[in-house]
Amino acid sequence: MRKLLTVNILLFAVCLVCGGQDKTGLRMSRGQKTMKIQNIEVQVADTLTDEYLDTLFIDKKGAINDYCMIGIQYGVGLSQVMWNPSQKQEMVFVPYNFGITFTKYGKMFGYMPYFGFQAGVFYTQEGYRFKYNEENDYTYKVEGAESALLSTVEVPLLAHMHIDFWKMKVLVNLGCYAGYRLSIKRFPGETGYVKPEVENSFLPTDRRWDYGLKGGVGFAFVFDPVELHIQGMYKHSFSSLYEPDYYHKDYYRYAYPSNIVISVGLHFQITKRTGKTKAQLKRLAKESVYGTEK
């Protein structure tokens, strides 16, 4: 406010001077007065700081964020299991990870246009494959299988953060998910043997319900009303594949799946994307005080 008052006093003094004579003692015309006042306005405007502009009241109800999207997403991934006790393994390529999402943007505290949430339903696959242990001359197995592939359905709920610039976005997602393991396929490999009755079936000691954390980063191209999102996601389960004491009541074993997924999503804006970036809001603040530069 002090800076704004100083500017007003300065402009008032300039008007008084311009109403009189210039340094040569000649009376100036109305056009010359206007030119001199505009020059001073431009010089003062150039001294404005970002901190001062942030204090000005600008209607921010239209800031970029208040819109919704529905999207379809497809990805491929690499899967493995965190074993305890640890076992030698290799990552499994899984070509199926697809689903639908709903994204809602909303300003935090009614001002910060960088946040939202995303929910969805996905069909995914995950699995494991053991490697030959040269030290023990043995390949670890679970129910006689050297590898297995599971199909799951999951429902993620993620905090969806973004920064808009030009016709692009930087994306950060973090949240949790709940899921259900639909089916399992066990493979004996070269040295294993899987009983026919468990080859495609879960055991009573297997855990079907799944839950854990999910997050990732990415970027997007915005072509209103369509957006193309490319993301890398990591998912870690807190639900072991089986009951810890399934093998022995005195020795617990755990198996927590984890996945890395690279996905591409096509998102459709179902409400209009309007508003301005932070830089545009500051430019509006400057124009509200000094008008639009010609």
N, C-alpha and C positions, 0 to 999 in steps of 0.2 A: 504494500500500500504506500509506503514512503517513497518508493521509486516511481510509482504511478503519479503521486502528488507532485513530485519534482518535475516530471515530464509535463504535467498540465500547467504548472507555474511557468516553465520555460516557454511553452507554446504561447501562453497568454502574454508574456513579455515580448515575444517576437511579434505578436500581432500589434502591440502598442508601437513598437519601433517601426513596423512596416506602415503604420498609419501616418507616420511622420515623414522624415527625410532619411535618405541613405547617406553614406559617408561623403558623397560628393555634394550634398546639399540639395539634390534634386528629388522631387516627389516621385515615388515609384507608382507604376500602374498596378491595377488589380491583378493582372496576370503575373507580374514580377513578384507581387506579394505571395501569391499562391505557390509559385515555384520555390521561393526561399523557404516557406513553411514546410513544403514537402521534402526539401533537401534535409532540413533539420529532423523531420520525422524519421527519414530513412537512417540518418546517422544514429539517432537514439535507438531505433529498433535493432540495429546491428549490435548494440551493447547488451541486449536482453540475454539473460542466462536461462538454462534449462530449468533450474530450480525456481526461478521467478515464474516462468510460463506454467509450471506444474501447479502454482497456487491459483491460477486463474480458473474461473468456473466455466466449463464447457459442457454442454449436454452430451453425456457419454452413453446414453441409453441405446445408441445405435452402433456402439463399438463392435468391431468384428468379434463374433462369438455366438450370438444368439440365433443359432439355426441347428437343424437336425439332419441326419443322413442315414440312409439304409445302404448297406454295402454287401457285396459278395467277395469272398477272399479265398485264394488258393495258394498253397505252399508245399514245399518239400522240406524234409528234415533229416537230421542225423540223431539217432537215439542210442542211449546206453543206460546201464543201471549201476547205481552206486551200491556196491556189495559190502557187507560187513559180516564175516571177514572178507577182505578184499580178494578179488579174483582177476586173473588175466582175461581181458576181453578186447573186442574191437567194436567200433561204432557201426550201427546198422542204418543203411539208407532206407528211408520210408517216403514213398512218393505220394502219399495221400494225407492231406491236411486241408480241409476246406469247410466253409461254413458261411453263415450270414451274421451281420453285425448291425447294431443300432448305436449311433453316436449322437450325443447331445452336448452342445457347447453352452457354457454359461459363465458369466463373469464372477470371479471371486470378490466378495465384499461389494458387489454391484459395480466394480470398476475395472479390475484386472482381467483383460480379455485373453487369457492364455490357457484356460482350463475347461474341462468337461469330463464326461465319463463315457465309457464304451462297454456295451454288453453284447453277448452273442451266443450262438450255438454252433459247435464244431464237431465234425467227425474226424478223428485222427487215428493214427497208428503209432505204435512204439514197440520196441523189442530189445533183445540182447543176443549176443553171440560170444561164446567163450573161445579163448585162444589156447593153443597147446602150451603147457607149462614145461619148458625144457628141464628146469631144475628138479621137478618132481616126476617128470616123464608121465604127465597125466593132463587130461582136459576135464575141467570141472563140468558137472552136469546137474540139472535140476529135473527130477522125475525122469531121469534117463535122457534128457534132451540137452544137446549142446547149444541150441538156440531156440528162440521162440518169438512169435509175433503176435501182438495184442491189438485188437480194435477197440476204441473207446469213443464215448461221446462226452463232451465237456462244455460247461457253461462258464465263461470267464466274465468277471466284472473288474474293469480296469479304470484307473485314473488316467485321463487322456490329456496330456499337456502339449501345447503347440505354440510355435512362433511363426507368424505370417510375414512374408516379405515377397515383393514382386508378385509372381503367380505361383509361389511355392510355399511350403511349410516344412519346418523341422518338427518331428514328432518324438515324444517320449511317453511310453506306457508302463504302468506298474499297478499290479493288483493281485487278486487271488482267483482261483477257479475251483469248481467242484465237477466231478465226473463220475462215469460209471463204465467199468470194463465189460464190453459186450461179448467178446469172444477171444479165444486163444488158439494158436496153432503151434505145436511143439515139433521140433525137427531133431532126429537122433544124430545127424551128422555122420562122421566116419567111424566113431567108436561107441556111440550111444545106442540105447534101445528104449523106445517109448511104447508103453503098453497101449493097445488099440483103444481101450476105454478112456484113456486120459489124453490121447493125441489131440483131440479137438474139444476137450471139456475142462472146466474148472473143477478143482477139488474142494471139499468142504473147508480145508484150511487156507484156501486162496482168498484174498481180499478182492471184492469186486468194486467197492466204492473207493473213489480217488479224490484227493484234494491237494492243494499246494499253492505255490506262488508262480506268477507269470509276469514277464516284463520284457521290454525291448526298446529299440530306437529305430528311426527311419526318416523318410522324407516323402513329400507329396507334391504332385503337380495339380494345380487348380485351374480347371476350365469350366467355370460356372455354366450349368449346374452339375457338372461331373468332376470328380476328383480321383486321381490315380495315386494310391498309396503303396509304397515299397518299404518293407520292414524286416528287421531281423529280431526274432523273439527267442527268449529262453524260458523253459518251463521246468520246474523242479517239484516233484511229488513228495508229500509228507506221509503218504500211505504206502506201506511196504506191499510187495506183491503177494506175500503170504504171512500167516501168523508167525511171529518170531520164534515160537517154540514148536513149530510144525515137525522139525526133524528130531529134536530131543528136548525133553522137559527142562533139562539143566543147562542147555547151551542155546542161546538165542542167536538167530541169524536174521539179517535185514536185507531188503532189496528195494531201493528207492529209484524209480525211473526218472530220467532227465532227458530233455529234448532241446535241440537247436533247430529253429524253423525259419526259413527265408520265404516270405510270402508277397504276393501282389494282390491288391484289392481295388475293386472298382466301386466307388461310392457315389450315390445319387442324393443330391440335396433335395429334401422334401419340404423345406421352408427356405425362404429367400436369404441368401448370404449378403448382409449389408454391413455398413460401418467403415471404420477407418483404423489404420495402424497407429501406434503411439506417435510416430513422427508426424503423421497427418493431423493428429489431435493437437500437437504443439503448433503446427502451422496455422490451424484454426484459431488457437489462442492469440497468436500474433496478429492475425487478420482482424480479430474482434476488437483489438485496441487501435490499430493503425490503418485498418482497411486493406484492400487488395492492391498490391503494387501494380502499376501500369507499365 
